[in-house]
Amino acid sequence: MSKPILIATVMRPEGETGVQSHFRALLAWAQEKALPITLVTPYSSPRWQVYPVFALRRLIDPLHKAASVWWYRHWHALFLRRALHAVLANGRPCTVYAQCPPSAAAALLARATAAQRVVMAVHFNFSEADEWVGKGMIRDGGALYRAIRKLEADVLPRLDGLVFVSDFMRREVAARIPAITSIPNRIVPNFLPDPGLEVEPGEPETDLICIGTLEPRKNQRYALEIVAAAVRLGRPLSLTVVGDGPDRTALESLALELGIRQQVFFAGFVRNAAGLMPLHRAYLHVARMESFPIVLIEAMAHGLPVFAPAVGGVPEVFVDGREGRFIPLEDAEAAARIVVDWLDSPQTMSIARQAARESFLARLEAGKVAADLADFLGHPGECEPRPRGQALENAAA
């Protein structure tokens, strides 16, 4: 790595999202290697300026979800741009590693010279607009939806490089925004530092764990349907659901309705939820779309076999029949049979646990992956600087 790297994000440094896990893993690796990688966020600005503006969103959110999303994106991007401008004003060569399109737009506006390259990580599934729809925050095809997708189409072709966490997402984004095909890019999977393998005495008592915000796009309802289907097959499964969100009350009611409330434990939000994984036999993932889910990497790091649908970039995370099994998304009974067959085969589970752990160490551990990412971000020969972009209006739209 030949030049400093600034990670730019509109998000808080702390948090449990996949994006936050991604840049924290890179920062931890860089600190261990004594490399010049630093984090810049809207919270790098003076608190007396930032917090009153951000706090107003709490008043807006109950009244108008789309306005709340606009407020978040607009003001976080604006304060990030100010923070970046203060760092980049000296004009010294560096790479700004943006974590989303609003962050990338802010970096393009803030950079002082073309020697300050802007590279963006593509974490979203298809578009950030679709993710906000999946959260139930904006209307599919509405004005804000169109504005977000337009921002992506405007910003991504003007960057100096793109990092994709899966080949699936590279193909999908290129199909929607063909102009990015001329931009230097690299596929670098999400990665994590090795948490170490905790050896617990005896077999964990709980069968499955599922971690994520309780919202429609994460599809935890289907996890409950799989547990209910297993009951009908004569093999009750136990499940821990970790996370909180707008769907929690509905999910708890569904567990009662399906007659599985005693088998499902709703743990709520848990900081460092991956620490609960060693208390379970396998990981169950039921989201309808994922680019390269970090939670599956966490499960494999802890030696847990994984059950997940073969959607998005999931087939790039593990091999069906080795570290886990692919499960159908529209047939809970078929999914339950797959899960039960594996859980009730000690030999299969033992082989899968070892395979999951070995696959993580070989392909997804920070020491194996982060150097490739840092090389792409910091090496001057990877992609030549582009001219400084013109002002991007409504960068947070």
N, C-alpha and C positions, 0 to 999 in steps of 0.2 A: 504494500500500500504506500503510494508516494505522496499523498496529500491528505489534509484533514477531511473528516467526514462529519457533517452536521445532520443528525436525524431530526426531521421537521414533522411535527404532528399537531393536529388540533386537539388531540386527546390529552387527558391527564397522564402524568408519568406512571401513576399507580392505577391498577384496575385489572380485571380478569378477562378482558376480551382477547381474541386471537391476535389483533394488531398490537396491543400492549405487550403481550407475551413475546411477540416477534422482536420488537425493538429492544425490550429488556434483555432478551437472550443475546442479541448482538452487542449491547452495551456491556453485559457481564463478560462476554468473551473478549471484547476489546480491553476491558480493564485488566483482565488476567494477562493479556499480551502487552500491556502498556502502550496501546495504540491510540492515536488522537481521534477518537470518536466521541462526540458530545450530543446531548439532547437539547432541542429548542422547542418550546411549546408556548401557547398563549399565556401560560402561567409564569413564563419567564419575565413578563411585563410586571410593573409595580402592582401589588395586590389592590391598592386603593382605587386603581383604574379598572381592573379586571373584574373583581368579584361583584360589585354593584350591578354591572351590566349583565353578567352571566346569571345572577340571582333572579333577575326579572323573568327569565324563562320559566321559572316555577309558577309564576302567576299566569303566564300565557298558556302553558301546556294544557291545563284543564279546560280552557275556553276554546282553543283552536290548535289542533295538533299540527297542521301544516305550517301555521305561523310559528309554532314552537321550533319546528325543524329549520325553517328559514332563519330564525333568530340565532339558533345554535351555530349553523354553518357560517352565516355572515359575520357575526362578532368574533367567533373563534378564529376564523381566517384573518380578520382584520388585525387582531392582537398578535397573531402569529407573524403576520407580515411585519408589524412594527418590531417585534423581537428579532426577527431575522435581519431586518434592515440595520439594526444596531450592531449585529455581529458581522455582517457582510460589507459594511460601509468602507472598510479598509481596502477592498478590492483584491485581497489575496486569494490565490487559487485554492479551491476546495470543491467538494462535492456535497450538495444538499440532497439527502436521501428522504424524499417526501413519502408519507404513508397513506396519502389519499389525494384525490384531485384538488380539493380546496387547499390542502397543504402545498401541492405542487404549484398551483396558481399563485399562492402567496410568495413562494420562493422565486418564481419567475419575475414577479414585480419587485422583489426586495434585492435581488442580486445586483451588484455594482458593475461587474464586468462579465464578459463571455467566458472568462477562465473559471468562473464559479458555475460549475455544471449542476444541472438539476436532473436527478434520476428518481423515478417513482416506483414504489412497490404496488403491484396490483393485488390488493387483498379482497376486493369486492367480487361478488358472484354476478356476472353479467354487467351490472351497473349498481352504483350506490342508490339510485332511484328505486330499483327493484327491492333493495334491502329495506329501505324506508317503507315501501309498500308492505313488505312482509312483516314489518313490525306494527302495521296498522296505523302508521303515522301520516301517510300522505295517500292521495288517490291515484290509482293506476291510470296513467295517461293524462293526469291533470296538469295544470300550469307549472307547478313546482317539479313534478316528475319530468316534464319536458325540459325545464331549465337545467336540472341536474344532469340529464343525459347530454344536453347541448354543451354544458361546461366540459364534460369529459371528452366530447368530440373535438372541442376547441383546444383543450390543454394538452392532451396526450401526444398529438403529433408535433408539438413544439418542444418536447422534452429532449434531453440529451441521452436518455436511456430509460429502459423499463426493466423491472424485475418481476417475473411471474413466478408464483409459487407452484404452479402446475402447468403442464403442457395443455391441458384442457382449457384453462383460462386464457392462455395465449391464443389458442385457436378461436375461442369465442369472442374475445375482444377484437382480434384482427378481422373477424367476419363483420363486426358491427362498425369498426373504425379502420378501414383498409389503409389509411394513411400511416398507421403506426408500423407497417411492415418494413419501412425504410429506416426505422430507428434501431440502433443497437439494443439488443435485449439479451437476457439470460434467464433460464429457468433455474431457480434456486429454491428447493423445498423449504417449508418452515422447519425450524430446528429448535432444540432445547438443550440446556446443559444436562449432563447425566445426574439424575436425582439419587443414584445409588439404588441397589436392590435390597429392600428390607426383607429379611427372612423371618416370617412370623411362624410361631409354633402351631402346627396343625393347619387344617384347611379352613379358609374364611367361611363364616356361617352364611353370609349374604351372597346370593348368586350374582346379581347384576348391579351396576351403577350407571347412571345417566346424568351428565352434567351440562348445564346450559341455561341461559335465560328462558324463563317460562313464557314463551310467546309463540304465535302460530307457526312461524317459519322454522322453529326448532322441532315441532311436530311431536311433543311428548305424549300427546293423546294416543298415538300409535304404540308407544312403549307400553302404555296401560292395556291396550287391546291385545298386545302380544302376551302379557302376563295373564289376562283373562282367558285367552285361547289355550295357554298351557294348562290352566285349571281344567278346562274341558277335555284336555288330553290325558288327564289324570296325573299331571306332574306340576304341582304348584311351584311357582318361581317367586323368589324374594327380590325386591328391587328398591334401590335407594335413588330418589330423584333429588338432585342437588341444584339449587338455583331458585331465584325468585322472579316475579314478573307478572304481567297482567293476566296470564292464564292460570295462576295458581288456584284460585277459588274454583274455577270450572274443572280443573284437573282433580282436585280433591273430591268434588261432587261426582265426577265420573268414576273415580275409584270406588266410591260407595255404591253407585248404581251398578257397577260391574261385579260387585261382591268381592273385591280384592283389597279393601282398605287395610286389612291386617297384614297384607303381604307387601304393601308399598309404604315406604317411609319418606315423607317429604321433609328434607333437611333444611330447606330455605337456603339463603345465601351463605356460603362458607368461604372465607378467605383462604386462598391456597387449597382449593377443593381437590386438586390432584392428590393431596396428601391422604385422602380417604380411599384412594384406589386400592392400596394393598389389603384393605379390609374386605375386598370383594373378589369374586372368582373370575369375572369377565366384564368387559365394557359393552354397553348397548348404545348404539348411535342411530337416531331415526330421522335426522334432518333431511328435508327433501332435496336440498342442494348445498354443496360445500365445495370450495375451491381446493383446499388442502387442510383439513381440520386439525388444529393443534391438539385438540383434546384426544384424538386417536394416537398422536405421537406420545402424549403423556401416558396414555394407557400402555402402549408398547414399552415405553421406558420403564414402567413398573412391572413389566412381564405379564400383562393381562392380555389374553386373547380378546379380539374385538369382533363384534357383530355389527355390520353397517350395510346400508344399501349401496349399490354400485352406481352412485350418482356423481356428476362433476368430476373432481379430481380424486375421489376416494380410491378408485382402482390403482392410483399411483402411490398410495400410502401403504397398502398391504396386498398380499397375494391371497386370493380365495383358496381356502383349503390348507393354508400354511400358518399364517399368523392369526387367522380368524376366518369368518365366513361372510359372504355377501348374503343379505336377506332381502326378500321382496318387500316393496313398500305398500302394496295394495292387498296383501293376503296375510293377515295376522296368524292364521292357523299354520300356514306353511312356514312362516318365520319362526313360530314357536317350536315347530318340529325340528328345525335346524338348530336352534339354540339348545333345546333339551337333549338332542342326540349328542351334541358336543359336551355339554355339562355333565352328562351321565356316563361319559367315557373317560376314565382317569388317564388312560394312555394318550388319548387324543389331546386332552387338556395339557398334559405334561409336555408333550412335544410342541404344542402351540405356544405355551408359556416361554419355552426356551427360544423358539423361533422369533417370537415377538421381541424379546429382549435383544437377541443377536441382531435382528434387522434394525432396531433402533440404534444400536451402537455402531453398526456398519454404515448406515445411510443418513441418519437423522440427528445424530448427536452433534452438539455445537462445534466440537473440535474437528469434525469431518466436513461440515458445511459452511461455517461462518467465514473461513478463509477464502472460499470461492466467492462469496458475496462481497467481502471486503476488497478482493482483487478487482472485481468488476467495477465497484464503486470508486476505488482509488487509483487504479492504474490509468495513466494518461493515454495509453495506446488503445484502450478498449473502445472508446468512442470520442470523437473529436468534439470540442465545444461548439454549440450552435450560437448564432447571434442572439444577443439579448432580446427577449420578446417585447412586443409592444404592450402597453397597459391592457390588462384584462379586466374588463368591466364586470361587475357583479360576480366576483371570483367566488363568493360563498353561495351563490344561488343553487 
